[in-house]
Amino acid sequence: MLVDQIELRRQCERVEQYVTRGVPSTLRTFDEFAACLGFYLDYKTNPEYLLAKYLEDKDVLDIGSGLNGLAVAVELMGLNTRVTSVSPGLVQPDFEQFQKDKLAESYTYTSADYTEERVEAARLVANSRSYPFFAHNLGFADNSFDVIIDNFAVFDNSRPEVKLVLIKSIEEMLRVTRPGGKIRVGGGLNFGPDWGWKEEILRNMGLDFAYHQCGVEIVVPSPITG
Ligand SMILES: C[S@@+](CC[C@H](N)C(=O)[O-])C[C@H]1O[C@@H](n2cnc3c(N)ncnc32)[C@H](O)[C@@H]1O
């Protein structure tokens, strides 16, 4: 047990060094998020509606939020959704400027929906609910969220050498998610040999999970009563 704790600490240090190097960030628009997270079928017919429906009326935690693109998009769409973002890159000194530049690239500021003022207001709301946490150490109370999103982030970056950190990160995700909530892992998951050991972790933890087109959805168990 003691050895495990020491090894976990060593692996955490490796992850922290790796993830905080530079500003490792992406800013996706809402339809890109939908595609990455595997809402493909409906994405083709109505991209905004489906992911919106999944998130509607939920407390959402976006882990590895890049430039907080999901939170910005949700604000701009006026969804009744509270997105909290976590990304270690938030502490980078050039984070805000990089975020502003990317927003200017992604939103053309031509329509009434996406004026520069509205995008800026959405950016500020998104940033006011963001924290520089790592997935293995989420500073939130138990049962705080209904949905966790991990898009091209923790699962995607994890390698076998930092297996204990991935396990700890999943435990943290389960801890902060309400019973019956969902953890949607999406994006560049490799379903080849690199994915097998991750699937084994989920199985060993006795989790209820299902594949979608480009990721996995874990349903957080409800406590057994009676
Ligand atoms: C490729 S970006 C993806 C950003 C965003 N989710 C998207 O889809 O546009 C990867 C993000 O995951 C974050 N990340 C990677 N490993 C992480 C970890 N162990 N804990 C928290 N964030 C992590 C990085 O800092 C970065 O913000």
PDBQT file of the ligand as one rigid body, heavy atoms in Angstrom, charges set to zero:
ROOT
HETATM    1  C1  LIG A 301      -6.116  18.527 -26.492  1.00  0.00    +0.000 C 
HETATM    2  S1  LIG A 301      -6.654  19.568 -25.170  1.00  0.00    +0.000 S 
HETATM    3  C2  LIG A 301      -8.400  19.295 -25.262  1.00  0.00    +0.000 C 
HETATM    4  C3  LIG A 301      -9.161  20.498 -24.787  1.00  0.00    +0.000 C 
HETATM    5  C4  LIG A 301     -10.668  20.389 -24.841  1.00  0.00    +0.000 C 
HETATM    6  N1  LIG A 301     -11.179  19.326 -23.997  1.00  0.00    +0.000 N 
HETATM    7  C5  LIG A 301     -11.135  20.204 -26.254  1.00  0.00    +0.000 C 
HETATM    8  O1  LIG A 301     -11.648  19.143 -26.588  1.00  0.00    +0.000 OA
HETATM    9  O2  LIG A 301     -11.003  21.142 -27.038  1.00  0.00    +0.000 OA
HETATM   10  C6  LIG A 301      -6.169  18.603 -23.742  1.00  0.00    +0.000 C 
HETATM   11  C7  LIG A 301      -6.474  19.300 -22.430  1.00  0.00    +0.000 C 
HETATM   12  O3  LIG A 301      -6.460  18.347 -21.381  1.00  0.00    +0.000 OA
HETATM   13  C8  LIG A 301      -5.736  18.877 -20.296  1.00  0.00    +0.000 C 
HETATM   14  N2  LIG A 301      -5.233  17.729 -19.525  1.00  0.00    +0.000 N 
HETATM   15  C9  LIG A 301      -4.420  16.742 -19.940  1.00  0.00    +0.000 A 
HETATM   16  N3  LIG A 301      -4.170  15.864 -18.956  1.00  0.00    +0.000 NA
HETATM   17  C10 LIG A 301      -4.869  16.324 -17.867  1.00  0.00    +0.000 A 
HETATM   18  C11 LIG A 301      -5.011  15.859 -16.531  1.00  0.00    +0.000 A 
HETATM   19  N4  LIG A 301      -4.393  14.761 -16.102  1.00  0.00    +0.000 N 
HETATM   20  N5  LIG A 301      -5.812  16.565 -15.698  1.00  0.00    +0.000 NA
HETATM   21  C12 LIG A 301      -6.443  17.677 -16.131  1.00  0.00    +0.000 A 
HETATM   22  N6  LIG A 301      -6.338  18.174 -17.383  1.00  0.00    +0.000 NA
HETATM   23  C13 LIG A 301      -5.553  17.496 -18.236  1.00  0.00    +0.000 A 
HETATM   24  C14 LIG A 301      -4.677  19.729 -20.962  1.00  0.00    +0.000 C 
HETATM   25  O4  LIG A 301      -4.132  20.703 -20.081  1.00  0.00    +0.000 OA
HETATM   26  C15 LIG A 301      -5.496  20.393 -22.062  1.00  0.00    +0.000 C 
HETATM   27  O5  LIG A 301      -6.210  21.501 -21.585  1.00  0.00    +0.000 OA
ENDROOT
TORSDOF 0
